[in-house]
Amino acid sequence: MARPVNPSQSESDVNLTPRRVQWQRSHLDDATRALLERDSAVFMHQSVSTPCLSAIRRADGIWIEDTAGRRYMDFHGNNVHHLGHAHPEVVSAIKAQLDALCFAPRRFACDRAVELAEALSAKFERLTGSPGRILFTTGGSDAVEVAIKLARAATGRFKTLSFWDAFHGAGFGASSVGGESLFRSGALGPLLPGAEHVAPFGCYRCPYGHAVDDQGRPYLDQCRLACAGMVRYVLEREGDVAAVIAEPARAVPFVPPPGYWKQVREACHAHGTLLIFDEIPTGLGKTGRFFAAEHDDVAPDIVVLGKSLGGGVLPLAACVARSDLNVAGAFALGHYTHEKNPVSSAAALATLRVIERDGLVEHAARLGAYALERMHDMRDRHPIVGDVRGRGLLLGMELVRDRSTREPARDAAEAVLYDALSRGLSFKTTMGNVLTLTPPLITSVQDMDSALNILEKCLKEACRTG
Ligand SMILES: Cc1ncc(COP(=O)(O)O)c(C=O)c1O
């Protein structure tokens, strides 16, 4: 019997539904349709990726332009576009590096790669108190693999504990610690042994059945952080878990209840388990702190970065570990062809420079707080909005059919998504009914206002027709 596919956090605007077909009918021109057909004919079809919804011609700052000339504010951007698309300083750093040195074959140290590793080591030291040891990879999934291998090598154990519903990448190790049925299909055969899962935090939909107040906050005196308690319970029962791996703030989004990570950190210490934070979407300031972990005042042993690290132009990810975890000198953890690539390193160095110089982390914190306030205000006026939550520019609005039952309003969420696209705003839905907005860190207050005005119009329309 086929396994049912659960709502997923990787879900997006490409779900094949009648509404999508209708949207394409009214928005695509002949040239776009022809390109989509060629795309669909040549790429392997897979869920949430191919076939595509539309086709892109240009991307610049917070804007995307499709091949029919429509422009969209990109509040999705796969979380690579912290600096917006095609940031001029990133592009010119890449061009200059192409003229200087394109590639570093193995055996040769490369100044740009060393400079970047030193910069990330210093950031990691500010977070954890330990300098970082780095390995670069081309994609986030590969960096997750490195982190898992390192945790195994350092602890002499092979088990991991991670969250159901999480996404950590598409490789076998990353799919094993991931918790989305989309990436764990039985058709792929067995995943890694010892990859244990636990229900994640997620107060508005607490998997342990605990109540929240009318603002979606947990009653900590009642729930006593049952979600963190379960992590401790599993670590204790298993007794030999190498690492807990998780996103410090879940991409759905869900922010952790206060004290969650401190309890998990203590449990990890107590059981000799390493704590790996996957900060691939949240790192480099998305949540209003350079690392999302800073919100919870918790020091992980290993951090994985990616996505925006390549400036939204080049693929680059990193596994950054405590310096005393440098234990695998006798064998290979990564050994990726592009692990010391000067061009992607130059893109990352330019990205870090711009983020720091322009105060983008602080801007993300301020703009995110402002956006959340406006979204809460929408919640006060539109009963379809069940919950609003987020950190920095990782923002979510959960639509429900009825606030008391919290039944997900999936149809309305899809209607809002396509209506917003028609009005020039692109974002994704997660879990079927959560409007997930992840604007770039360069978004201005005016652009945020325009986007939220569009969102509000779409909500009104959904309430009127729904
Ligand atoms: C939390 C998280 N981890 C890992 C990955 C995988 O990164 P990549 O697509 O670069 O392999 C993603 C990508 O969406 C992600 O969101």
The ligand as an SDF file (V2000), in Angstrom:
LIG
                    3D

 16 16  0  0  0  0  0  0  0  0999 V2000
   17.2330   23.2990    7.1570 C   0  0  0  0  0  0  0  0  0  0  0  0
   17.8600   22.8710    5.8590 C   0  0  0  0  0  0  0  0  0  0  0  0
   18.8780   22.0040    5.9060 N   0  0  0  0  0  0  0  0  0  0  0  0
   19.4670   21.5600    4.7680 C   0  0  0  0  0  0  0  0  0  0  0  0
   19.0400   21.9850    3.5260 C   0  0  0  0  0  0  0  0  0  0  0  0
   19.7010   21.4260    2.2780 C   0  0  0  0  0  0  0  0  0  0  0  0
   20.4590   22.3870    1.6190 O   0  0  0  0  0  0  0  0  0  0  0  0
   20.8410   22.1540    0.0730 P   0  0  0  0  0  0  0  0  0  0  0  0
   19.5800   22.2790   -0.7080 O   0  0  0  0  0  0  0  0  0  0  0  0
   21.8390   23.2390   -0.2260 O   0  0  0  0  0  0  0  0  0  0  0  0
   21.4360   20.7840   -0.0230 O   0  0  0  0  0  0  0  0  0  0  0  0
   17.9770   22.8850    3.4500 C   0  0  0  0  0  0  0  0  0  0  0  0
   17.4800   23.3210    2.1290 C   0  0  0  0  0  0  0  0  0  0  0  0
   16.3800   23.7880    1.9600 O   0  0  0  0  0  0  0  0  0  0  0  0
   17.3650   23.3370    4.6480 C   0  0  0  0  0  0  0  0  0  0  0  0
   16.3400   24.1900    4.6270 O   0  0  0  0  0  0  0  0  0  0  0  0
  1  2  1  0
  2  3  1  0
  2 15  2  0
  3  4  2  0
  4  5  1  0
  5  6  1  0
  5 12  2  0
  6  7  1  0
  7  8  1  0
  8  9  2  0
  8 10  1  0
  8 11  1  0
 12 13  1  0
 12 15  1  0
 13 14  2  0
 15 16  1  0
M  END
$$$$
